[in-house]
Amino acid sequence: MTAITAQQAHPSQRTRPTSLTFAGVLRSEWIKLRSLRSTTWSYLIVIAISLGMALIMSLSMVGGMGGGLDVGAAPADQQAQLVLQASVFGVYFGQLVAGVLGVLVISGEYTTGMIRSTLTAVPKRLPALAAKAVVLFVATFVVGLVANLLAFAVSSAVFAGSDVSASLTDPAVFLPLLGGALYLALVSVFALGVGTMLRSSAGGIAAVLGLILLLPTVLAMIPAEWAQDLVPYLLSSAGMNMFTSTTAGPSGDALGVWVNLLIVLGWVAASVVGAAALLKRRDA
């Protein structure tokens, strides 16, 4: 009589339950972000723009802006503001690159069809969008901060020839540099939301650049009070005032800076909420 015994699987061969974690989704999105050529080129362009604009503005200010401006005779606080102004000037152009990158991060997946694999791996969908936003925000913020610090170094070197200096440890100098990097990161997340809603590289880029560049120009050309009242609440207007505003409240806090930050956060929240709602409802 032949005895038949059940063959038990080795503990290492047993099927282990797997669960999708947000950390795993973050790691996956980080791999995808850094593997894109557009990411590398976009961040290099942001740094190059910051350095180039800082050099141009610094040389112009040292040269007296074509007039009789003597930067060396300015008070110490005004000298620091001149150096700072030259350092963050590149953010105005860097926001365009950050916006384009934010759109491409998601629209590229729709173009190649990779979005189906992403949503299959993350069936709940929203964690994938959240992971993209977190990774893009952190990467853009770090690159933006590095670009601003390098721009500050360039501006300081140029102004040093005219005995003009600014201390990086001064909160009035460092915080605006930090704010400029924060604005670039928020613009990239806003553009990510727009790209998710439109699912098109061309359409997303056109919409983001139109909101950042075209809309303020159009409103400024309308000879009506309501149009002028709307300008400070635009994304680009509030974003630039986030790190250039010097308005202070009665308590000495930079109230204008915080209000502008809330306005930018409102734009970003509207974009991300709209993207999340459409991502849940539509097919890939």
HUFEN-V389810 format. One record per pair of residues at least 6 apart in sequence whose ideal C-beta (glycine too) atoms are under 6 Angstrom apart, sorted by sequence separation. I is the first residue (numbers start at 1). GAP is how many residues later the second one is. If there is no record, write none. Layout:
((I GAP) (I GAP))
//
This chain:
((33 6) (109 6) (119 6) (122 6) (168 6) (198 6) (231 6) (248 6) (249 6) (166 7) (219 8) (195 9) (247 9) (61 10) (118 10) (194 10) (71 11) (219 11) (245 11) (219 12) (245 12) (194 13) (194 14) (191 17) (216 18) (242 18) (241 19) (242 19) (216 20) (61 21) (238 22) (211 24) (212 24) (238 25) (239 25) (238 26) (58 28) (57 29) (148 29) (233 30) (105 31) (54 32) (57 32) (148 32) (235 32) (54 33) (148 33) (53 36) (145 36) (53 37) (144 37) (50 40) (141 40) (144 40) (49 41) (98 42) (49 44) (140 44) (141 44) (49 45) (140 45) (46 48) (137 48) (140 48) (46 51) (45 52) (136 52) (137 52) (42 55) (133 56) (136 56) (183 56) (42 59) (133 59) (183 59) (90 61) (179 63) (180 63) (87 64) (179 64) (87 65) (38 66) (176 67) (87 68) (86 69) (83 72) (83 73) (83 76) (190 77) (194 77) (197 77) (186 78) (190 78) (193 78) (197 78) (189 79) (193 79) (196 79) (190 81) (197 81) (186 82) (193 82) (83 83) (196 83) (79 85) (80 86) (98 86) (102 86) (106 86) (101 87) (105 87) (99 88) (103 88) (107 88) (84 89) (91 89) (98 89) (102 89) (106 89) (110 89) (72 90) (94 90) (98 90) (102 90) (106 90) (71 91) (72 91) (84 92) (88 92) (95 92) (99 92) (103 92) (71 93) (80 93) (107 93) (107 94) (25 97) (46 97) (50 97) (54 97) (58 97) (107 97) (51 99) (55 99) (43 100) (47 100) (51 100) (54 100) (58 100) (62 100) (46 101) (50 101) (54 101) (103 101) (25 102) (29 102) (33 102) (103 102) (29 103) (51 103) (22 105) (26 105) (30 105) (100 105) (103 105) (25 106) (29 106) (99 109) (129 147) (126 150) (129 150) (125 154) (125 155) (119 165) (116 168) (115 169))
//
